[in-house]
């Protein structure tokens, strides 16, 4: 039986540092309640001082965004203790040490309202407890890494332990150093209520390790529930190197698959891991598992799901990639990939990522941006490989995620050139087969310098479009507003302009004559409806088309955005004066000019209305119904009179 020593009261200290280079770099001092100052004419070196109780309250309540982080911090400390033990036993000869399963145990005691987190790692002596826990911002792990090469050690700042005071009003730490042998001084107990003082005795654990017992505050009873503890462990610490037992039951059963060599992981392991992190039941369409050591040390495991949920009306997906540092969660829904890649699921683990003191985000935006760019480039490169191989996988990917790549073209300028090579559409050739820009260009005649596209609601409408009349060139068909937006954003592809047939301003051989018809049309429609009226020789079966306008799909999208922003009205409102191209030889126009009067005017107005509808600019066609009925009535009367 060890002698029971009287606890010694100590004041918490701050760790000494050489420069105020970060929020945690605070010079060391002991903090008396009163200070006597003397001054001289010569400058004197002084140490900063602080009110320890207030400082500890800042450390425990202002560093972390959520209280549940305390469990992540304490489990990470346990993991460090076990990693240090592994290193020490491999490099030193220890007396009175018996090997056993390295583990972390968490026990809930509802009777005395305590939560205990224990490991059988390297442990601490009473002196270590006083030095490490009695000095705020002193990191034993950082000191260990400074003298030993151990890449698995997590800790750095020396404040994580104090997060226990976010949920506890009293914390007791019992420990025993593996290096102490049977010496009674090898162990110790540290305790504090977080009020600026702590107590230390040499009465510690019977065997090596460390035990942290937290007496929970009123209102923190949720941490007495196994389900709550399991939830926090699963979110933050599920991939710790060592087994975690909660009241004797192992809770971290999934290994950190991204740390394995890519060639050693089997397909069924990927499937199970993907389903675990995505909470899904499908198989991944594609897996990207790689390691890199330049420009940063990165271990990455990413999955492209078989399908995405946005198409089912379940709302916009959040980011699917989690950011880890040494297997500890830093950001669950990380922005490590751009938003247009939000369908990707997986993990990025970067050991080189500088973290803020709460270890909940990066403290260096330059490094974080370098990481983001490196991972994005690799994903885009992988998509290029899938596209090059073609086959069913690429077809399935494009069908499911083509709209996301189009979104990327519009949002991500640095990736636009590469993404534009992946885009695919139907065209006027090949009866519905998908083509990309390179396919299109390879079939262009030598004299064609531009890439032509046509916006339509579907293929049938595109094939029948009046804008194709008199044209033999292959035309890319786009069927949605985002396609129109993509074309407008690109503007050109490898030196070739991307031109809408509806806006094409290329020179053409104009029809002869017809000036009287042009004048008549201008007179009937007026400057409020048409900005100019021109002859064209392309049109055969269609009397007129409008050109140089904003496409119907684009107008619908912009109107939808306006409506979401509170604007009212429909797409029929506020059409600007339009440019009209007409076939002056068409019988309808020739006949309207000859008939003249109210009938001729109504015919011209209806031809213009038909051109607007054909361009997709009229959302509601009821505006012309009355005019059509009037014309039909006149037609019937005229035929009746002939009889």
C-alpha positions in Angstrom: 0.0 0.0 0.0 1.4 3.4 -1.0 1.5 6.1 1.6 -1.3 8.7 1.1 0.4 12.0 0.6 -1.2 15.3 1.3 -2.2 17.1 -2.0 -0.1 20.1 -2.9 -1.9 23.2 -4.2 -0.4 24.7 -7.3 -1.3 27.6 -9.5 -1.8 27.1 -13.2 0.9 28.7 -15.4 1.3 29.7 -19.0 3.9 28.1 -21.1 6.8 30.4 -22.0 7.3 31.3 -25.6 9.7 33.4 -27.6 7.4 35.3 -29.8 3.7 36.2 -30.1 3.4 34.4 -33.5 0.0 32.8 -32.9 -3.1 33.0 -30.7 -1.7 30.4 -28.4 1.8 31.9 -28.1 1.5 33.6 -24.7 4.5 34.3 -22.5 4.7 32.3 -19.2 4.1 33.8 -15.8 2.8 33.0 -12.4 -0.1 35.2 -11.5 -0.1 36.8 -8.1 -3.2 38.7 -7.0 -1.2 42.0 -6.6 1.8 43.3 -8.4 4.2 46.1 -7.3 5.8 47.9 -10.2 8.9 50.1 -10.3 10.1 52.1 -13.2 13.5 53.5 -14.2 14.7 55.7 -17.1 16.3 52.7 -18.9 13.9 50.2 -20.6 13.3 47.1 -18.5 12.3 43.6 -19.7 9.0 42.5 -18.2 6.9 39.4 -18.5 3.2 39.5 -19.4 0.8 38.5 -16.7 -2.8 37.3 -16.7 -5.6 36.4 -14.5 -5.5 32.6 -14.6 -9.1 31.9 -13.9 -10.2 34.2 -16.7 -7.6 32.8 -19.0 -8.7 29.2 -18.3 -12.3 30.2 -19.0 -11.3 31.7 -22.4 -9.4 28.5 -23.2 -12.3 26.2 -22.3 -15.2 28.3 -23.6 -14.0 30.4 -26.5 -11.6 28.1 -28.5 -14.1 25.5 -29.6 -17.3 25.9 -31.5 -19.2 23.0 -29.9 -18.9 21.4 -26.5 -18.9 17.9 -27.9 -15.3 18.5 -29.2 -14.0 17.8 -25.6 -14.4 14.1 -26.3 -12.4 14.3 -29.5 -9.6 16.1 -27.7 -9.4 13.7 -24.8 -9.5 10.6 -27.1 -6.8 12.2 -29.2 -4.7 12.6 -26.1 -5.2 8.9 -25.3 -4.2 8.1 -28.9 -1.0 10.1 -28.5 -0.2 8.4 -25.2 -0.5 5.0 -26.9 1.6 6.1 -29.9 4.3 7.3 -27.6 4.3 4.0 -25.7 4.7 2.1 -29.0 7.6 4.3 -29.9 9.3 4.1 -26.5 8.9 0.3 -26.2 10.4 -0.1 -29.7 13.5 2.1 -28.9 14.1 1.7 -25.2 14.5 -1.2 -22.7 11.8 -0.9 -20.0 11.7 -2.7 -16.7 8.5 -4.1 -15.1 6.5 -3.5 -18.3 4.0 -6.1 -19.5 2.6 -5.8 -23.0 -1.2 -5.8 -23.4 -3.7 -4.7 -25.9 -3.3 -0.9 -26.5 -6.8 0.5 -26.0 -9.0 3.4 -24.9 -11.8 2.8 -22.5 -14.7 5.2 -21.8 -17.0 4.5 -18.9 -20.2 6.2 -17.9 -21.3 6.3 -14.3 -24.7 7.7 -14.0 -24.8 7.3 -10.2 -22.0 9.8 -9.5 -22.5 11.6 -12.9 -18.9 11.0 -14.1 -17.4 10.3 -17.4 -14.1 8.5 -17.4 -11.7 8.3 -20.4 -8.7 6.0 -19.9 -5.8 4.6 -21.9 -2.9 2.2 -21.1 -0.3 4.3 -22.8 3.0 5.9 -21.8 1.5 7.7 -18.7 2.9 10.5 -16.5 4.6 10.9 -13.2 3.4 13.4 -10.6 6.0 15.8 -11.9 4.8 15.3 -15.5 1.2 16.0 -14.4 2.3 19.2 -12.7 4.4 20.3 -15.7 2.0 19.3 -18.5 -1.4 19.9 -17.0 -0.4 22.8 -14.7 1.0 24.9 -17.6 -1.6 26.1 -20.1 -0.5 25.7 -23.7 2.3 23.3 -22.9 2.0 20.4 -25.2 3.7 17.2 -24.1 3.0 15.7 -27.6 4.7 18.7 -29.3 7.7 18.2 -26.9 7.8 14.5 -27.7 7.7 15.1 -31.5 10.5 17.6 -31.1 12.8 14.9 -29.8 11.4 11.8 -31.3 10.3 10.9 -34.9 6.7 9.8 -34.4 4.3 10.6 -37.2 1.2 9.2 -35.4 1.2 11.8 -32.6 -1.7 14.2 -33.0 -1.3 16.9 -30.3 0.3 20.2 -30.8 -1.1 23.2 -28.8 -1.4 21.9 -25.3 -5.0 23.2 -24.7 -7.1 20.2 -25.7 -7.2 18.7 -22.2 -8.8 21.8 -20.8 -11.8 21.3 -23.1 -13.0 18.9 -20.3 -14.0 22.0 -18.3 -16.6 22.9 -21.0 -18.8 20.0 -19.6 -17.2 19.3 -16.2 -17.0 21.3 -13.1 -14.2 19.1 -11.6 -11.6 17.0 -13.4 -9.4 14.4 -11.9 -6.4 12.8 -13.7 -4.7 9.7 -12.4 -1.7 8.4 -14.2 1.5 6.3 -14.0 4.5 6.5 -16.2 5.7 3.4 -18.0 9.3 4.5 -17.3 9.0 4.6 -13.6 9.0 0.8 -12.9 7.8 0.0 -9.4 8.9 3.4 -8.0 5.9 5.0 -6.2 6.9 8.4 -7.6 6.2 7.1 -11.1 2.5 7.9 -10.7 0.4 10.8 -9.5 -3.0 12.4 -9.3 -3.9 15.8 -10.6 -7.3 17.5 -9.9 -8.9 20.9 -10.4 -12.2 22.6 -10.6 -10.9 24.9 -13.4 -10.7 27.9 -11.0 -7.0 28.6 -11.5 -5.6 26.2 -8.9 -4.9 22.4 -9.0 -3.8 19.7 -6.6 -1.2 17.1 -7.1 -0.3 13.9 -5.2 1.9 10.9 -5.9 -1.0 8.5 -5.5 -1.6 7.4 -9.1 -2.7 4.3 -11.1 -1.4 0.8 -10.4 -0.2 0.4 -14.0 1.0 2.6 -16.9 -1.6 4.8 -18.5 -3.8 7.8 -17.8 -7.3 8.1 -16.6 -9.4 11.4 -16.9 -12.5 11.5 -14.8 -15.0 14.3 -15.4 -17.6 15.3 -12.9 -20.3 16.7 -15.3 -21.9 20.1 -14.8 -25.6 20.5 -14.4 -27.2 20.6 -17.8 -24.6 18.3 -19.4 -26.5 15.0 -18.7 -26.6 14.2 -22.4 -23.0 12.8 -22.0 -24.3 10.2 -19.6 -26.1 8.5 -22.6 -24.2 5.8 -24.5 -25.9 6.8 -27.8 -24.7 10.4 -27.5 -21.1 9.3 -26.8 -21.2 6.8 -29.7 -22.4 9.6 -32.0 -19.6 11.9 -31.1 -17.0 9.2 -31.3 -18.3 8.1 -34.7 -18.2 11.6 -36.0 -14.7 12.7 -34.8 -12.7 9.7 -33.6 -13.9 6.7 -35.4 -10.7 6.2 -37.3 -8.2 6.5 -34.4 -5.5 3.9 -34.6 -6.5 2.1 -31.4 -9.7 0.4 -30.3 -12.2 2.5 -28.3 -14.4 0.7 -25.8 -17.5 2.3 -24.3 -18.7 0.5 -21.2 -16.8 -2.5 -22.5 -18.2 -2.5 -26.0 -15.9 -1.7 -28.9 -17.3 1.2 -30.9 -14.8 2.0 -33.6 -15.0 -1.0 -35.9 -14.3 0.7 -39.2 -10.6 1.1 -40.1 -9.2 4.2 -41.8 -9.2 2.7 -45.3 -7.5 5.8 -46.9 -4.3 5.1 -44.9 -3.9 1.7 -46.6 -1.8 1.2 -49.7 -4.3 1.6 -52.6 -3.2 -1.6 -54.2 -4.0 -3.6 -51.1 -7.6 -2.6 -50.7 -10.2 -5.0 -52.2 -13.4 -3.9 -54.0 -15.7 -5.2 -51.3 -13.8 -3.2 -48.7 -14.3 -0.1 -50.8 -18.0 -0.8 -51.1 -18.5 -1.2 -47.4 -16.4 1.9 -46.6 -18.3 4.0 -49.2 -21.6 2.9 -47.8 -20.4 3.7 -44.2 -19.3 7.2 -45.0 -22.2 8.0 -47.3 -25.0 6.4 -45.4 -26.0 4.8 -48.6 -26.8 1.3 -50.0 -25.5 1.7 -53.6 -22.1 0.7 -55.0 -19.7 3.5 -56.0 -19.6 4.1 -59.7 -15.9 4.9 -59.5 -13.2 4.9 -56.8 -10.1 7.2 -56.6 -7.6 6.2 -54.0 -4.2 7.7 -54.0 -1.3 9.1 -51.9 0.8 12.2 -52.7 3.8 13.7 -50.9 4.1 16.9 -53.0 3.2 19.7 -52.8 1.6 18.3 -49.6 1.4 15.0 -47.8 -2.1 13.8 -48.8 -3.9 10.6 -48.4 -7.1 10.6 -50.4 -10.0 8.2 -50.9 -12.9 9.5 -53.0 -16.0 7.9 -54.5 -18.4 8.8 -57.2 -21.8 7.4 -56.2 -24.0 5.6 -58.7 -26.6 8.3 -58.4 -27.2 11.7 -56.8 -30.2 12.9 -54.8 -30.8 16.4 -56.2 -32.7 15.0 -59.1 -35.3 13.5 -56.7 -36.2 16.9 -55.4 -34.3 16.4 -52.1 -32.6 19.8 -52.2 -29.1 20.9 -52.9 -26.5 18.4 -51.6 -23.9 19.5 -49.1 -20.2 18.8 -49.6 -19.6 15.1 -49.4 -15.9 15.0 -48.5 -14.5 15.2 -45.0 -11.2 16.7 -44.1 -9.0 14.8 -41.6 -5.6 15.4 -40.1 -3.8 12.3 -38.8 -7.2 10.4 -38.8 -8.9 13.0 -36.7 -11.9 14.8 -38.2 -11.3 18.5 -38.8 -14.1 19.5 -41.2 -17.1 17.1 -41.8 -18.5 18.9 -44.8 -15.3 20.4 -46.1 -14.8 22.8 -48.9 -11.7 20.9 -50.0 -13.5 20.3 -53.3 -15.3 23.0 -55.2 -19.1 23.1 -55.0 -19.6 21.7 -58.4 -18.0 18.5 -57.2 -20.3 18.2 -54.2 -21.5 14.8 -55.5 -18.1 13.2 -54.6 -18.0 11.4 -51.3 -14.9 10.5 -49.3 -12.0 11.5 -47.2 -8.9 13.8 -47.6 -6.3 13.4 -44.9 -3.5 16.0 -44.9 -0.8 15.8 -42.2 0.8 19.1 -43.4 -2.3 21.2 -42.8 -1.7 23.9 -40.2 -4.7 24.0 -37.8 -6.2 26.7 -35.7 -5.9 26.2 -31.9 -9.3 24.5 -31.8 -8.3 22.1 -34.5 -11.5 22.7 -36.3 -10.2 24.5 -39.4 -7.0 25.4 -41.1 -5.0 28.4 -39.8 -3.2 29.0 -43.1 -5.4 29.8 -46.1 -2.5 29.5 -48.5 -1.8 25.9 -47.5 -5.5 25.1 -47.5 -5.9 26.6 -51.0 -2.9 24.6 -52.2 -4.5 21.4 -50.9 -7.8 22.3 -52.5 -6.2 22.9 -55.9 -4.1 19.7 -55.7 -7.2 17.5 -54.9 -9.4 19.2 -57.5 -6.7 18.8 -60.3 -6.5 15.1 -59.4 -10.2 14.6 -59.6 -10.5 16.4 -62.9 -7.6 14.3 -64.3 -9.5 11.2 -63.2 -12.6 12.3 -65.0 -10.5 12.8 -68.1 -9.3 9.2 -67.8 -12.8 7.9 -67.5 -13.9 9.9 -70.5 -10.9 8.6 -72.6 -11.8 5.0 -71.8 -15.4 5.6 -72.7 -17.8 2.7 -72.4 -20.6 2.2 -70.0 -18.9 3.9 -67.0 -18.5 7.2 -68.8 -22.0 7.0 -70.3 -23.5 6.3 -66.8 -21.4 9.1 -65.3 -22.4 11.7 -68.0 -26.1 10.8 -67.7 -26.0 11.2 -63.9 -23.4 14.0 -63.4 -23.2 15.9 -66.7 -25.1 18.9 -65.3 -22.5 19.2 -62.5 -19.6 19.5 -65.0 -21.6 22.2 -66.8 -22.0 24.0 -63.5 -18.2 23.7 -63.1 -17.6 25.3 -66.5 -19.7 28.3 -65.4 -18.2 28.6 -61.9 -14.6 27.3 -62.0 -12.6 29.3 -64.5 -9.3 27.6 -63.8 -10.9 24.2 -64.7 -13.0 25.5 -67.6 -10.6 24.5 -70.4 -10.3 20.9 -69.2 -14.0 20.6 -68.3 -15.1 21.9 -71.7 -13.5 18.9 -73.3 -15.7 16.6 -71.3 -19.0 18.2 -72.2 -21.4 16.3 -74.5 -24.6 17.1 -76.4 -26.8 15.8 -79.1 -26.4 17.2 -82.6 -28.2 17.4 -85.9 -26.1 14.4 -87.0 -26.1 10.8 -85.7 -29.7 10.6 -84.5 -29.4 11.3 -80.8 -25.8 10.1 -80.2 -23.8 12.4 -77.9 -20.9 14.4 -79.3 -18.3 16.7 -77.8 -16.6 19.7 -79.3 -13.7 17.7 -80.7 -16.1 15.3 -82.4 -17.9 18.3 -83.9 -14.8 20.0 -85.1 -13.5 16.8 -86.7 -16.5 16.8 -89.0 -16.5 20.5 -89.9 -15.8 21.4 -93.5 -12.6 23.4 -94.0 -14.4 26.6 -94.6 -16.4 26.5 -91.4 -14.7 28.5 -88.7 -17.4 28.6 -86.0 -19.3 26.1 -83.8 -23.0 26.4 -84.1 -25.6 25.5 -81.6 -29.4 25.7 -81.3 -31.6 26.0 -78.2 -34.8 24.0 -78.3 -37.0 22.2 -75.7 -36.4 18.7 -77.3 -34.9 17.1 -80.4 -38.1 17.1 -82.4 -38.4 20.8 -82.0 -34.7 21.3 -82.8 -35.0 19.3 -86.0 -38.0 21.3 -87.1 -36.6 24.7 -86.1 -36.9 27.4 -88.7 -33.4 28.6 -87.7 -32.0 25.5 -89.5 -33.6 26.3 -92.8 -31.1 26.7 -95.6 -28.2 25.5 -93.5 -26.2 22.3 -94.1 -23.7 22.6 -91.2 -23.9 20.2 -88.2 -25.6 22.0 -85.3 -25.2 21.1 -81.6 -28.6 20.9 -79.8 -29.0 22.2 -76.3 -32.1 21.5 -74.4 -31.8 23.4 -71.1 -31.1 26.8 -69.7 -27.8 25.7 -68.2 -26.6 24.5 -71.6 -27.3 28.0 -73.0 -25.5 29.5 -70.1 -22.5 27.2 -70.6 -22.2 28.2 -74.3 -22.4 31.9 -73.3 -19.7 31.4 -70.6 -17.4 29.5 -72.9 -17.7 31.9 -75.9 -15.2 29.9 -77.9 -13.4 26.6 -77.9 -9.8 26.2 -79.1 -10.0 29.4 -81.2 -13.5 28.8 -82.7 -16.4 31.0 -81.7 -19.4 29.3 -80.3 -22.4 30.8 -82.1 -26.1 30.4 -81.5 -28.1 30.0 -84.8 -30.7 32.3 -83.3 -28.1 35.1 -83.0 -25.9 34.2 -86.0 -24.9 37.5 -87.7 -22.8 36.0 -90.5 -23.1 37.5 -93.9 -25.5 35.8 -96.4 -26.7 36.5 -99.8 -29.8 38.7 -99.5 -32.9 38.0 -101.5 -33.7 40.4 -104.3 -36.5 42.9 -104.1 -39.1 43.0 -101.4 -38.4 46.5 -100.2 -42.1 47.3 -100.1 -42.9 44.3 -98.0 -40.1 45.3 -95.6 -41.5 48.8 -95.3 -45.0 47.4 -94.7 -43.8 45.2 -91.9 -42.0 48.1 -90.2 -45.1 50.2 -90.5 -47.4 47.6 -89.0 -45.1 46.5 -86.1 -43.5 49.8 -85.3 -40.2 50.6 -83.5 -41.6 49.3 -80.2 -41.6 45.8 -81.5 -38.9 45.6 -84.1 -35.5 47.2 -84.1 -34.8 46.2 -87.7 -36.3 44.1 -90.4 -33.9 42.4 -92.9 -34.3 40.1 -95.9 -32.9 36.6 -95.9 -32.5 34.0 -98.6 -32.2 31.1 -96.1 -35.8 30.8 -95.1 -38.0 28.7 -97.4 -41.1 27.4 -95.5 -41.0 29.9 -92.7 -42.0 33.6 -93.3 -39.9 35.2 -90.5 -37.7 34.6 -87.6 -36.3 36.8 -84.8 -32.6 37.0 -84.3 -30.0 38.4 -82.0 -32.2 37.8 -79.0 -31.7 36.2 -75.6 -32.7 32.6 -76.0 -36.0 31.4 -74.6 -34.2 29.0 -72.2 -32.0 31.7 -70.9 -35.0 34.1 -70.4 -36.8 31.4 -68.5 -33.9 30.8 -66.2 -33.4 34.5 -65.6 -37.1 35.0 -65.0 -37.0 32.1 -62.5 -34.1 33.8 -60.6 -36.1 37.1 -60.6 -39.2 35.4 -59.2 -37.2 33.8 -56.5 -35.8 37.2 -55.6 -39.4 38.6 -55.3 -40.0 39.9 -58.8 -43.4 39.2 -60.4 -44.6 38.8 -63.9 -44.0 36.2 -66.7 -41.6 35.8 -69.5 -44.1 37.5 -71.8 -43.4 40.8 -70.1 -41.0 43.5 -71.4 -39.7 42.0 -74.6 -37.3 44.5 -76.1 -37.5 45.5 -79.8 -36.4 42.5 -81.8 -34.5 42.0 -85.0 -36.6 40.3 -87.6 -35.4 38.4 -90.7 -38.0 37.7 -93.3 -38.5 35.7 -96.5 -39.9 38.4 -98.7 -41.0 35.8 -101.3 -43.2 33.9 -98.8 -46.9 33.8 -99.9 -48.1 34.9 -96.5 -46.1 38.1 -96.5 -46.8 38.8 -100.2 -50.5 38.1 -99.7 -50.7 40.3 -96.6 -49.1 43.2 -98.5 -51.6 42.8 -101.3 -54.6 42.5 -99.1 -53.6 45.3 -96.8 -56.1 46.9 -94.5 -57.0 45.4 -91.1 -56.6 41.8 -92.4 -53.1 42.4 -93.8 -52.1 44.1 -90.6 -53.4 41.3 -88.4 -51.5 38.7 -90.6 -48.2 40.6 -90.2 -48.8 40.8 -86.4 -49.5 37.1 -86.3 -46.4 36.3 -88.3 -44.4 38.3 -85.8 -46.1 36.5 -82.9 -45.3 33.1 -84.5 -41.7 34.1 -84.8 -41.6 35.0 -81.1 -43.1 31.6 -80.2 -40.7 29.8 -82.5 -37.8 31.5 -80.7 -39.1 30.3 -77.4 -39.7 33.8 -76.2 -43.4 33.5 -75.5 -44.3 31.6 -72.4 -48.1 32.0 -72.8 -49.5 31.8 -76.3 -53.0 33.1 -75.4 -52.1 36.6 -76.4 -52.4 35.7 -80.1 -55.5 33.5 -79.8 -58.0 36.3 -80.3 -56.1 37.5 -83.4 -56.1 34.0 -84.8 -59.8 33.6 -84.2 -60.5 36.9 -85.9 -58.4 35.8 -89.0 -60.2 32.5 -89.1 -63.5 34.2 -89.0 -62.5 36.4 -91.9 -61.3 33.4 -93.8 -64.5 31.5 -93.3 -66.6 34.5 -94.3 -64.5 35.0 -97.4 -64.9 31.3 -98.5 -68.7 31.5 -97.7 -69.1 34.5 -100.0 -67.4 32.7 -102.8 -70.2 30.1 -102.7 
